[in-house]
Amino acid sequence: MSLLSKTLGRVMPRYRTFSDWVTVYRQIIDARPIQPKTLQNRNASLRRLIDEFGPRTISAIRPHEVAQLLRRLHGQYPHLARRVLIEARDCFGEAVAYGWINTNPAASVRHQPTKVARRRLTLDEWQRIYAWSQANQPGWASRMILLALVTGQRRADLQKMRFEDVRDGYLYIQQQKKGARVRLPLDLRLEAIGVSLGEAIELCRDYAPPGEYLLRKGTGERPVCPSLSARFEDAREGVYGKHTGAGLPPCLHECRSLAERLYRKQGIDTRTLLGHKRQSMTDTYNDDRGLSDGEWKTLEV
């Protein structure tokens, strides 16, 4: 394979290695308008493909070999396996477009269905977790849990919220993941807990030394993103203890789904709130994953 790459590969790309192609492919994806975090995740998936196929002649890679890689990953990392398949389809698809290969070996490979393991958060659970955080954690932690529910935003967007983002009666948010720009009115009120966005922001002013961020430590610096998730997990375990059941317990991100479900009941446009381009994505957050199974549904007339 190495000899082919060094000889025929000079004039015929199909005889070059997968690693040779990845050098070109990285330039392609770097030129796309991809957020840094997304690019980081894509590079992690790409490294899996390089580890598997790097020295191989790209035209010699077959669909069953891609499927074997995914089966191995799926056993331990099912979500990673799905991301690697998506990356493989794009990577080999671009190779077809650039004339390195004639067919995409990942195109016909199907991912194995992944059962959703993480349980949704209920309002009662959130209230208990929030109360425990107020009594036992640094001031920024409980305010983070409150902002997560009232705004419905991701942890990276909570972490970078600044007081200068509050102006003209709105909180301005440019989401880190997809770059969506969302403007939330300060009088937005989550009726289920009786708190408005403006009130949640006011609670962020005097609990710590003055600083530019809504969430800040005693030093005035904002906490890192992993700390936000860790504090929520600590508060959840403070109320319910270590999780020992099946699946995964609710995490901080589940505040986003709970916010969507509660605001939708109020008639709020949750697609705009969450910053989604498609309603189908918002609807996945509305799925409570069995929490309401068995409840009576009332038909309104």
C-alpha positions in Angstrom: 0.0 0.0 0.0 2.8 2.4 0.9 4.6 1.7 -2.5 1.4 2.4 -4.4 0.9 5.6 -2.5 4.4 6.8 -3.3 4.3 5.9 -6.9 0.9 5.7 -8.6 -0.5 8.1 -5.9 1.5 10.9 -7.3 -0.7 11.0 -10.4 -3.8 9.0 -9.3 -5.4 10.2 -6.0 -7.3 6.9 -5.6 -3.9 5.2 -4.7 -3.1 7.7 -1.9 -3.8 7.0 1.7 -6.7 8.0 3.8 -4.4 10.2 5.9 -3.4 12.0 2.7 -7.0 12.7 2.0 -7.7 14.0 5.5 -5.1 16.7 5.0 -7.3 18.0 2.1 -10.5 17.3 4.0 -9.4 19.4 7.0 -9.0 22.4 4.7 -12.5 21.8 3.4 -14.2 21.8 6.8 -12.0 24.6 8.2 -13.4 26.8 5.4 -17.0 26.1 6.5 -18.8 28.3 9.0 -18.6 25.9 11.9 -18.5 26.9 15.5 -15.3 26.1 17.4 -17.0 23.6 19.7 -18.6 21.8 16.8 -15.3 21.7 14.9 -13.6 20.3 18.0 -16.2 17.5 18.2 -15.8 16.8 14.4 -12.1 16.5 14.7 -12.5 14.0 17.6 -14.6 11.8 15.3 -12.2 12.3 12.4 -9.3 11.1 14.6 -11.2 7.8 15.1 -11.3 7.4 11.4 -7.6 8.2 11.1 -6.7 5.6 13.7 -8.7 3.0 11.8 -7.9 3.8 8.2 -5.0 6.3 8.2 -2.3 4.3 6.3 -4.8 2.5 4.1 -5.2 3.3 0.4 -8.4 5.3 0.3 -9.9 3.4 -2.6 -9.4 0.1 -0.9 -11.7 0.9 2.1 -14.9 -1.0 2.0 -18.4 -0.5 3.5 -18.1 -3.6 5.8 -14.9 -2.2 7.3 -16.6 1.1 8.2 -19.5 -1.0 9.6 -17.1 -3.0 11.7 -15.6 0.1 13.2 -19.0 1.4 14.1 -20.1 -1.8 15.7 -17.0 -1.8 18.0 -17.7 1.8 19.0 -21.4 1.3 19.5 -20.9 -1.3 22.2 -19.3 1.2 24.5 -19.9 4.6 23.0 -23.2 4.5 21.0 -23.5 8.3 20.6 -19.9 8.5 19.5 -20.5 5.8 16.9 -23.3 7.9 15.4 -21.1 11.0 15.2 -18.3 9.0 13.6 -20.7 7.6 10.9 -21.9 11.1 10.1 -18.3 12.3 9.8 -17.4 9.3 7.7 -20.2 9.9 5.2 -19.2 13.5 4.8 -15.4 12.8 4.6 -15.7 10.1 2.0 -18.5 12.0 0.2 -16.1 14.9 -0.3 -13.4 12.5 -1.5 -15.9 11.4 -4.2 -16.5 15.0 -5.1 -12.8 15.7 -5.4 -12.1 12.7 -7.6 -10.1 10.6 -5.0 -12.6 7.7 -5.1 -15.6 6.7 -7.1 -18.0 5.6 -4.4 -18.6 6.5 -0.7 -18.0 3.4 1.5 -19.9 4.9 4.3 -23.0 5.8 2.3 -24.7 2.5 2.7 -23.7 1.9 6.3 -26.6 2.2 8.8 -26.2 3.2 12.4 -27.6 1.0 15.1 -30.6 2.7 17.0 -29.5 4.2 20.3 -32.0 4.1 23.1 -32.2 7.4 24.9 -30.8 6.7 28.4 -31.0 10.1 30.1 -34.2 10.8 32.0 -36.0 14.1 31.7 -36.1 16.6 34.7 -39.5 17.3 36.4 -40.5 20.6 37.9 -40.6 19.1 41.4 -37.1 17.8 41.0 -35.9 21.1 39.7 -37.4 23.0 42.7 -35.8 20.6 45.2 -32.4 20.8 43.5 -32.6 24.6 43.3 -33.5 24.9 47.0 -30.6 22.6 48.0 -28.2 24.7 45.9 -29.4 27.9 47.5 -28.7 26.5 51.0 -25.5 24.6 50.3 -23.6 26.0 47.3 -21.8 29.2 46.2 -24.2 31.9 45.2 -23.5 31.6 41.5 -24.6 27.9 41.4 -28.2 28.5 42.4 -28.4 31.5 40.1 -27.1 29.4 37.3 -29.8 26.8 37.9 -32.4 29.5 37.9 -31.1 31.1 34.8 -31.0 27.7 33.0 -34.7 27.3 33.6 -35.9 30.8 33.0 -33.9 31.3 29.8 -33.8 27.8 28.4 -30.2 28.3 27.2 -27.2 25.9 27.1 -24.5 26.0 29.7 -22.0 27.7 27.4 -24.4 30.5 26.9 -25.3 30.8 30.6 -21.5 31.0 31.4 -20.9 33.9 29.0 -23.9 36.1 29.9 -22.8 39.6 30.8 -24.6 42.6 32.3 -23.8 44.6 29.2 -26.0 42.1 27.2 -29.0 43.5 29.1 -30.2 46.6 27.3 -33.4 48.1 25.9 -35.5 45.8 28.0 -34.0 42.6 26.6 -31.3 40.1 27.2 -29.2 39.6 24.0 -27.8 36.1 23.5 -25.6 35.0 20.6 -25.6 31.2 21.1 -22.2 29.6 21.0 -23.2 26.3 19.4 -24.9 27.5 16.2 -24.5 31.2 16.4 -28.2 31.9 16.6 -29.0 35.4 17.9 -31.9 35.5 20.4 -33.3 38.5 22.2 -35.4 37.7 25.3 -37.6 40.3 26.9 -36.9 40.9 30.6 -40.6 40.7 31.4 -40.6 37.1 30.1 -42.1 35.2 33.1 -42.0 31.5 33.8 -45.4 31.1 35.5 -44.6 27.7 36.9 -42.1 29.2 39.3 -43.3 32.8 39.3 -40.0 34.3 38.2 -39.3 36.7 35.3 -36.1 36.9 33.4 -35.6 40.4 34.7 -35.9 39.2 38.3 -33.5 36.3 37.7 -31.0 38.8 36.4 -31.4 41.2 39.3 -30.6 38.3 41.7 -27.2 38.1 39.9 -26.1 41.6 40.9 -25.1 41.6 44.6 -24.2 38.1 45.6 -20.5 38.4 44.7 -18.0 41.2 44.0 -19.0 43.4 41.0 -18.0 41.9 37.7 -19.1 41.8 34.0 -20.6 38.3 34.2 -24.0 37.3 35.6 -22.4 34.1 37.0 -19.1 34.8 38.8 -17.1 33.4 41.6 -15.8 35.3 44.6 -12.8 36.4 42.5 -15.2 38.1 40.0 -14.2 35.5 37.3 -16.8 33.4 35.6 -16.8 29.6 36.4 -15.7 27.2 33.6 -18.4 25.3 31.8 -17.6 21.9 33.4 -18.1 23.5 36.8 -21.7 24.4 35.9 -22.5 20.8 35.1 -20.7 19.6 38.2 -22.5 22.0 40.6 -25.9 20.8 39.2 -24.9 17.2 39.6 -23.7 17.9 43.2 -27.0 19.6 44.0 -29.0 16.7 42.5 -27.1 14.2 44.5 -27.5 16.3 47.6 -31.2 15.9 47.2 -31.5 12.3 45.8 -28.1 10.7 46.6 -25.9 8.9 44.1 -27.8 7.6 41.1 -27.9 3.8 41.0 -30.9 3.0 38.7 -31.0 2.3 35.1 -30.0 4.9 32.5 -28.7 8.3 33.3 -30.1 10.8 35.8 -31.1 14.3 34.6 -28.2 16.7 34.0 -28.0 20.5 33.7 -29.0 20.4 30.0 -32.3 18.9 31.0 -33.3 22.3 32.4 -33.5 23.3 28.7 -36.1 20.6 28.0 -38.0 21.5 31.1 -38.0 25.2 30.2 -39.4 24.3 26.7 -42.2 22.1 28.1 -43.2 24.7 30.7 -43.1 27.7 28.4 -45.0 25.8 25.6 -47.8 25.3 28.1 -47.9 29.1 28.5 -48.1 29.6 24.7 -44.6 30.9 24.4 -42.7 30.5 21.0 -40.2 28.0 22.3 -38.5 27.5 18.9 -37.3 31.2 19.1 -36.5 30.8 22.8 -34.2 27.8 22.2 -32.8 29.3 19.0 -33.6 26.4 16.7 -33.9 26.7 13.0 -36.4 23.8 12.7 -39.5 23.1 14.7 -38.7 19.4 14.6 -35.6 20.0 16.8 -37.7 22.0 19.3 -40.2 19.1 19.4 -37.5 16.7 20.6 -37.1 18.9 23.7 -40.8 18.8 24.2 -40.8 15.0 24.5 -40.8 14.1 28.2 -39.6 10.6 27.5 -42.3 8.8 29.4 -42.8 11.2 32.4 -46.4 11.8 31.5 -47.3 8.2 30.5 -50.4 7.1 32.3 -51.7 10.6 32.9 -55.2 11.6 31.9 -55.3 14.1 29.0 -58.2 16.5 29.0 -59.7 17.6 25.7 -60.5 21.3 25.7 -63.6 22.5 23.8 
